[in-house]
Amino acid sequence: MNPNSSYYLAINTGFPNTFDRANGRTGALLMIHGDCSSAGCYAMTDEQIADIYALAREAFFGGQKSFQVEAFPFRMTPLNMARHRNSPHMAFWKMLKQGYDHFEVAHREPKIDVCEKRYVFDAASMGQFDPAERCPAYNVPEEIAAAVRDRQSRDDLLTAELISRGTPTVPVTTGIDGGMNPIFLAAVKSHGGPGATIRTASGTIPAYVNPPAELPQLATAIVDDTKTAGAFVPNPPTASPKRQGSAERQSPPGGTTTALLGGAAPAAPVGSFNSRIDRWP
């Protein structure tokens, strides 16, 4: 956790997690931070990251050694699955949706394991889960498994119906960083541009932002191919040394270094992040 981040506040999610390492993904310093501008991280407004950071801090102060983070590309509803059906990440997102559905039916964070280079959820086994090896025999509590099957069946039918009706898809853009949501960037410009004093309602645009170089094509969000477009991080580190060259700019001199989260944008495009805090039991 970095209270002196140049993006206001930052939390290191611990990327790459077990799944990513099993699939040969590398990288580090994938942050949740403020300033509502992303160079590959989960960007929030300053007001949002203040709430998220406080929840994480109090969890550790209360004695927790870790907390689970779930990151999804969007709310995984039939409509969004239909709209994003052309994404090259759809097969991976369908796997993430299994964990999403486990939460929706059980109303608690799922137990997450990795085997055969894939996620498994709420699995109980006498064997060991090895990320790269064959899954051991395991069982999922029947009340959860049955509810998930019913939900997935309904969602698949609704998604197919929406596609048959001609639900439009969203453009797919990959390979570059996310930048700032176009709505926020337009508001920054209307207030005089970077460095200007911005006075807006709480929870919208912070008084000071560091918008990236403008990329006009970013009408939809971006997926960085070196990172996972959504992930499960059961045990993010509480602290890590600060290294330069990450998606987050280096902290000011003398700064200390190193939930579920709320999206920085009012809409939820590809690669954005949605909160589940308000749906916890």
ZAMIBA-622188 format. One record per residue (C-alpha): x, y, z; residue number from 1. Coordinates in steps of 0.1 Angstrom, whole numbers, plus 5000, padded with zeros to 4 digits. Example, Ala and Ser with C-alpha at 12.3 -4.5 7.8 and 13.67 -1.06 7.14 Angstrom:
<guvexs>
px | py | pz | seq
5123 | 4955 | 5078 | 1;
5137 | 4989 | 5071 | 2;
</guvexs>
This chain:
<guvexs>
px | py | pz | seq
5000 | 5000 | 5000 | 1;
5014 | 5034 | 4990 | 2;
4999 | 5065 | 5007 | 3;
5023 | 5088 | 4989 | 4;
5016 | 5076 | 4954 | 5;
5018 | 5102 | 4926 | 6;
4983 | 5089 | 4917 | 7;
4971 | 5101 | 4952 | 8;
4968 | 5066 | 4968 | 9;
4977 | 5032 | 4955 | 10;
4973 | 4995 | 4964 | 11;
4994 | 4968 | 4948 | 12;
4972 | 4939 | 4937 | 13;
5000 | 4914 | 4937 | 14;
4999 | 4907 | 4900 | 15;
5007 | 4881 | 4886 | 16;
4987 | 4858 | 4907 | 17;
4988 | 4820 | 4907 | 18;
4967 | 4816 | 4875 | 19;
4988 | 4842 | 4856 | 20;
5021 | 4826 | 4866 | 21;
5008 | 4792 | 4855 | 22;
5000 | 4807 | 4821 | 23;
5034 | 4823 | 4817 | 24;
5023 | 4858 | 4823 | 25;
5048 | 4883 | 4838 | 26;
5048 | 4918 | 4851 | 27;
5043 | 4935 | 4884 | 28;
5029 | 4966 | 4901 | 29;
4994 | 4964 | 4888 | 30;
4978 | 4990 | 4910 | 31;
4945 | 5003 | 4921 | 32;
4950 | 5041 | 4924 | 33;
4934 | 5075 | 4922 | 34;
4936 | 5103 | 4897 | 35;
4910 | 5086 | 4874 | 36;
4937 | 5080 | 4847 | 37;
4951 | 5046 | 4838 | 38;
4984 | 5036 | 4823 | 39;
4975 | 4999 | 4827 | 40;
4962 | 4999 | 4863 | 41;
4927 | 5001 | 4879 | 42;
4921 | 5039 | 4880 | 43;
4895 | 5054 | 4904 | 44;
4886 | 5089 | 4913 | 45;
4904 | 5103 | 4944 | 46;
4872 | 5100 | 4964 | 47;
4867 | 5064 | 4954 | 48;
4903 | 5053 | 4961 | 49;
4901 | 5071 | 4995 | 50;
4872 | 5048 | 5004 | 51;
4889 | 5017 | 4990 | 52;
4922 | 5025 | 5006 | 53;
4906 | 5030 | 5040 | 54;
4888 | 4996 | 5038 | 55;
4921 | 4979 | 5030 | 56;
4939 | 4998 | 5058 | 57;
4913 | 4990 | 5084 | 58;
4912 | 4953 | 5073 | 59;
4950 | 4951 | 5081 | 60;
4946 | 4971 | 5113 | 61;
4919 | 4947 | 5124 | 62;
4942 | 4918 | 5122 | 63;
4936 | 4904 | 5086 | 64;
4968 | 4893 | 5069 | 65;
4952 | 4895 | 5034 | 66;
4919 | 4902 | 5016 | 67;
4906 | 4888 | 4984 | 68;
4903 | 4910 | 4953 | 69;
4881 | 4901 | 4924 | 70;
4885 | 4920 | 4891 | 71;
4861 | 4916 | 4863 | 72;
4860 | 4933 | 4829 | 73;
4824 | 4945 | 4834 | 74;
4792 | 4934 | 4853 | 75;
4788 | 4900 | 4838 | 76;
4752 | 4903 | 4828 | 77;
4736 | 4886 | 4797 | 78;
4735 | 4921 | 4780 | 79;
4772 | 4927 | 4786 | 80;
4782 | 4892 | 4775 | 81;
4762 | 4898 | 4743 | 82;
4777 | 4933 | 4737 | 83;
4813 | 4920 | 4742 | 84;
4809 | 4887 | 4723 | 85;
4835 | 4896 | 4697 | 86;
4863 | 4901 | 4723 | 87;
4893 | 4878 | 4719 | 88;
4891 | 4875 | 4757 | 89;
4856 | 4860 | 4758 | 90;
4867 | 4824 | 4765 | 91;
4887 | 4837 | 4795 | 92;
4858 | 4859 | 4806 | 93;
4834 | 4830 | 4806 | 94;
4857 | 4813 | 4830 | 95;
4857 | 4844 | 4852 | 96;
4819 | 4844 | 4851 | 97;
4818 | 4811 | 4869 | 98;
4834 | 4828 | 4899 | 99;
4811 | 4858 | 4894 | 100;
4781 | 4835 | 4895 | 101;
4793 | 4817 | 4926 | 102;
4793 | 4850 | 4944 | 103;
4759 | 4860 | 4930 | 104;
4742 | 4828 | 4942 | 105;
4761 | 4823 | 4975 | 106;
4766 | 4860 | 4984 | 107;
4801 | 4854 | 4997 | 108;
4834 | 4855 | 4981 | 109;
4842 | 4821 | 4965 | 110;
4871 | 4799 | 4975 | 111;
4895 | 4800 | 4946 | 112;
4920 | 4774 | 4934 | 113;
4940 | 4769 | 4902 | 114;
4946 | 4736 | 4884 | 115;
4951 | 4727 | 4847 | 116;
4960 | 4764 | 4843 | 117;
4924 | 4774 | 4850 | 118;
4903 | 4787 | 4880 | 119;
4881 | 4764 | 4900 | 120;
4856 | 4778 | 4926 | 121;
4844 | 4766 | 4959 | 122;
4861 | 4732 | 4953 | 123;
4867 | 4708 | 4982 | 124;
4892 | 4680 | 4977 | 125;
4914 | 4656 | 4996 | 126;
4941 | 4662 | 4969 | 127;
4963 | 4691 | 4962 | 128;
4956 | 4718 | 4936 | 129;
4986 | 4724 | 4914 | 130;
4982 | 4753 | 4890 | 131;
4998 | 4735 | 4860 | 132;
4988 | 4699 | 4868 | 133;
4957 | 4679 | 4864 | 134;
4929 | 4688 | 4888 | 135;
4924 | 4664 | 4917 | 136;
4890 | 4649 | 4923 | 137;
4869 | 4676 | 4940 | 138;
4833 | 4685 | 4949 | 139;
4814 | 4717 | 4950 | 140;
4786 | 4720 | 4976 | 141;
4755 | 4709 | 4957 | 142;
4734 | 4739 | 4968 | 143;
4759 | 4762 | 4952 | 144;
4766 | 4740 | 4922 | 145;
4729 | 4737 | 4914 | 146;
4722 | 4774 | 4918 | 147;
4751 | 4783 | 4895 | 148;
4739 | 4758 | 4869 | 149;
4705 | 4774 | 4869 | 150;
4718 | 4809 | 4867 | 151;
4742 | 4800 | 4839 | 152;
4715 | 4783 | 4819 | 153;
4692 | 4813 | 4822 | 154;
4720 | 4837 | 4813 | 155;
4731 | 4817 | 4783 | 156;
4695 | 4817 | 4770 | 157;
4692 | 4854 | 4775 | 158;
4725 | 4861 | 4759 | 159;
4716 | 4840 | 4729 | 160;
4683 | 4858 | 4726 | 161;
4700 | 4892 | 4728 | 162;
4724 | 4882 | 4701 | 163;
4696 | 4869 | 4678 | 164;
4679 | 4903 | 4682 | 165;
4710 | 4920 | 4668 | 166;
4724 | 4935 | 4700 | 167;
4753 | 4957 | 4688 | 168;
4788 | 4948 | 4698 | 169;
4813 | 4973 | 4712 | 170;
4846 | 4980 | 4695 | 171;
4876 | 4959 | 4706 | 172;
4908 | 4977 | 4712 | 173;
4939 | 4959 | 4726 | 174;
4976 | 4965 | 4731 | 175;
4977 | 5000 | 4746 | 176;
4969 | 5015 | 4780 | 177;
4935 | 5026 | 4791 | 178;
4941 | 5064 | 4794 | 179;
4913 | 5085 | 4809 | 180;
4877 | 5079 | 4804 | 181;
4866 | 5103 | 4776 | 182;
4839 | 5118 | 4797 | 183;
4864 | 5127 | 4824 | 184;
4890 | 5139 | 4799 | 185;
4864 | 5162 | 4783 | 186;
4855 | 5176 | 4817 | 187;
4892 | 5182 | 4825 | 188;
4895 | 5202 | 4792 | 189;
4864 | 5222 | 4799 | 190;
4879 | 5233 | 4832 | 191;
4911 | 5246 | 4817 | 192;
4931 | 5214 | 4812 | 193;
4958 | 5196 | 4833 | 194;
4970 | 5216 | 4863 | 195;
4939 | 5238 | 4864 | 196;
4917 | 5239 | 4896 | 197;
4887 | 5217 | 4890 | 198;
4856 | 5222 | 4911 | 199;
4831 | 5195 | 4907 | 200;
4808 | 5174 | 4929 | 201;
4824 | 5149 | 4953 | 202;
4830 | 5116 | 4936 | 203;
4834 | 5129 | 4901 | 204;
4867 | 5146 | 4891 | 205;
4895 | 5153 | 4916 | 206;
4909 | 5188 | 4919 | 207;
4942 | 5177 | 4904 | 208;
4946 | 5150 | 4877 | 209;
4975 | 5137 | 4855 | 210;
4957 | 5128 | 4823 | 211;
4978 | 5108 | 4798 | 212;
4986 | 5118 | 4763 | 213;
4953 | 5120 | 4744 | 214;
4944 | 5090 | 4723 | 215;
4912 | 5098 | 4704 | 216;
4904 | 5062 | 4696 | 217;
4899 | 5054 | 4733 | 218;
4861 | 5056 | 4731 | 219;
4861 | 5021 | 4747 | 220;
4885 | 5008 | 4773 | 221;
4917 | 4990 | 4767 | 222;
4930 | 4956 | 4776 | 223;
4968 | 4954 | 4780 | 224;
4978 | 4921 | 4765 | 225;
5007 | 4917 | 4790 | 226;
4981 | 4916 | 4818 | 227;
4950 | 4897 | 4824 | 228;
4917 | 4914 | 4816 | 229;
4903 | 4905 | 4849 | 230;
4918 | 4884 | 4877 | 231;
4914 | 4868 | 4911 | 232;
4940 | 4878 | 4937 | 233;
4933 | 4859 | 4969 | 234;
4964 | 4871 | 4988 | 235;
4977 | 4905 | 4976 | 236;
5008 | 4916 | 4994 | 237;
5005 | 4942 | 5021 | 238;
5037 | 4959 | 5010 | 239;
5064 | 4957 | 4983 | 240;
5094 | 4978 | 4973 | 241;
5087 | 5006 | 4949 | 242;
5102 | 5001 | 4915 | 243;
5104 | 5025 | 4887 | 244;
5091 | 5017 | 4852 | 245;
5057 | 5004 | 4863 | 246;
5023 | 5016 | 4852 | 247;
5022 | 5039 | 4882 | 248;
5046 | 5068 | 4882 | 249;
5073 | 5069 | 4908 | 250;
5064 | 5082 | 4943 | 251;
5077 | 5115 | 4955 | 252;
5110 | 5114 | 4974 | 253;
5106 | 5101 | 5009 | 254;
5073 | 5084 | 5002 | 255;
5066 | 5050 | 5017 | 256;
5061 | 5022 | 4992 | 257;
5045 | 4994 | 4987 | 258;
4881 | 4952 | 4986 | 259;
4864 | 4951 | 4961 | 260;
4866 | 4981 | 4940 | 261;
4846 | 5008 | 4922 | 262;
4850 | 5018 | 4886 | 263;
4864 | 5053 | 4878 | 264;
4840 | 5058 | 4849 | 265;
4802 | 5064 | 4850 | 266;
4798 | 5038 | 4823 | 267;
4813 | 5003 | 4822 | 268;
4833 | 4997 | 4790 | 269;
4855 | 4968 | 4782 | 270;
4882 | 4963 | 4809 | 271;
4865 | 4986 | 4834 | 272;
4860 | 4975 | 4870 | 273;
4828 | 4972 | 4890 | 274;
4822 | 4972 | 4927 | 275;
4806 | 4945 | 4947 | 276;
4810 | 4962 | 4981 | 277;
4774 | 4973 | 4980 | 278;
4762 | 4938 | 4974 | 279;
4780 | 4920 | 5002 | 280;
4757 | 4904 | 5028 | 281;
</guvexs>
